[in-house]
Amino acid sequence: MWSYEKKLQYPVKIANTNPALAKIIITQYGGPDGELSASLRYLSQRYTMPYPELKGLLTDIGTEELAHFEMIAAIVYQLTKNLTPEEIKKSGFDTYFVDHTTGIYPVAASGAPFTSSYFQVKGDAITDLHEDLAAEQKARTTYDNILRMCDDPDVRDPIKFLRQREVVHYQRFGEGLRLATDKLDYKNFYAFNPEFDCKKPCK
């Protein structure tokens, strides 16, 4: 159960529309390394994570990714408000517009719609944490690329916030991986999954 505070995690106040930029940024809404796949990844992995501390970590970060999903939607919405047909055609936003008007739909910058094949849930603590570390770095790289394409300070500010949170999440998953490996005291922990292989309750 979540308690929803009706404000963005970080303010989004964009003065100037820019549909070409929106078409790039939307990849963090529904693209391969975006906030939707991150949230679903972590909130799904938490069920088979054998250690309470790591269940909590996945729940915390998965919940925060939902807040980032909301922020990206707000950015795209504000960048595409009140567009004229001429602006839509000139910016290349027409290919998106013809399918979704200016509705917010989970797609990549390439136009490919969201698919759950973007993320993995393996049910193994070590495997899933490595997936999570890679996911955070890929999201950070995507934000780096967006910043390279954007010179509007109103947009750069929340994007820089989101990028920084990816770095923090990467650090926290690194701590989680160290915690998991410390708890696995078998010689070959890659061949050991406490969810299935413990003969007695895991400590």
N, C-alpha and C positions, 0 to 999 in steps of 0.2 A: 504494500500500500504506500502511495506517495502523497505527500502534502505539497500541493502546487501553490507556489507563490506567484502571483500574476504580474510578474515583471521579468524582463530579460536578465540573464546572469551578468551581462555587460551591456551598456546602452548602445543602441544602433540608431543614429540620427544622421541620415544622408540627405544632403541638400539637392544634389544634382542627379538626374536620372542618367543611366548608362546601360542600355540593354546588352551591348556587346560584352561589357564586363560581367553583367548578371549571368550571361550564358556560360562564362568561364567559372564563376564562383559556384554555380549550382552543382558542380561536380562534388562539392563537399556536402551537398544535401543527399544526392542519390548515386554518386559515383563509386568507383571501386575502393577508394580509400577514405570515404566520407563518414559523416557522423552517424548516419543511419546504420550502416554496417557495423561501425564500432559499438554502438549501443546494443544492437542485437547480439553481437559476438559475446560481449562481456556478460550481459544479463542471461544468456543461455549457458555459458560456460560455468557459471557460478554453482549450478545444481550438482555437478559431479566433482567440484573442487573439494578435496578431502579435508582441508584445514579451515577452521572458522575464520581465521584472520584473512585468508585469501578469498573466501566467500564474500567477506565484508568489503575487501578491496575491489573485487569485480562488481559488486553491487554499487559501491560509491562511484566508481569511474563510469560504469554503464549508465547510471542515472545522470551524471554530469554530461555525458555525451548527448542525452536527450535535450538538455538545455542548449548545447551547441547546435544541435539540429534545428532548434527553434530560432537561434540567432541567425543561422544561414538563411532560413526562410525569410526572416525580417529583412536581411540585407538584399536578397533577390527581389522581394516585394517592393522595397523602397527604390531600388534601381530601375524598376519597370513600371512605376506608377504614371498614369496619364500620358502614355505614349501616343504619338500621332502615327498614322500609317506610313508616313515618309520616314520617321525615325526608325520604325520597325524594319522597313526594307533596307535602309541605308546601313544599319548596324549588323545585319545578318541574323537578326532575331526572328525573322519571318519563318524559318524552319521550325522553331519552337512554338511560335505564336499560332501557326496553323493547326497544331495539335492541341494546344493547351491554353490558348489566348494568353493572359498573363497569370494564370493559375500556377501555383507552386507544385511542381510534379517531380518526383525523384528520378533524375536522369544524370548521366555523366556529361561532361563538357562535350564529348563526342556525339551526344544524343542517344546513347544506349540507355535503355531503361534499367532501373535498379533490379538486381537479382541476388538471391541469397547465396549464389556461388561466389560472391565477393568475400565471404568470410567462412571460417572453419570452426567447428566445435568437435574436438576429438575425444574428450572425456579422459584425458591423461594430463596430470598437472603440469609436467615439464613441457609437453608438446604445446598445450594451450598457452602457457606463459610465454613461450618463444613466439608463438603466433601473435600474441598481444604486443610484445616488444617490437616486432617487425611492423605491425599495424600502426603503432604510434609514430615510428620513423617515416613510414610512407605518407601518413597524414601530414607530418611536419614538412616533408619535402613538397607536398602539394601546396601547402600554404606558402612556402618559399616561392614556388612558381607563380602563384597568384600575386604575391607582392611584387614580383618582377614585372608583372603586366599592369600594375595599378599605380597611378600617381595621385589619386583622390584621397586626401587625408581623412575624410569622413569614412571611407571604406577601409583604408589601411589600418586605422586605429583598432576596430574590432577584429580584423583579421590577425593583427599582431597579437592581440590578446589570445585568440584561439590557437595560434601557433605556439605561444608560450605554454598553454595548458597541455599541448601534446608533449612538450619536453618534460613537464612535471609528471605526466602519466607514464612516460617512458621510465623515468627515475623510480617511480613507485612500483612499476612492474619488475624492474631490476631488483629492488628490495624484496619483492614477493618471490622472485626466482631464487634468491639467496636463502630466504626462509624455507622454501620448499626443499631445496637440496640439503639444507642442514637437518631437516626432519627425516629425510630418507637416508638411513645409515647403512643400507645394503651396498655391497661393492659395486654393483652395476645398477644404479638407480634408473637408467633408461629402460631396463627390462622389468621394472617393478612399478606396479600401479596399486597404491594402497586401497583404492576403491574396490578392487577385486582380489588382491593377492595377500592381504593380511590374514594370518591364522588367528590372530587375536586383535582386539581393538587397537587401532593405530594411535601412537602417542605423539 
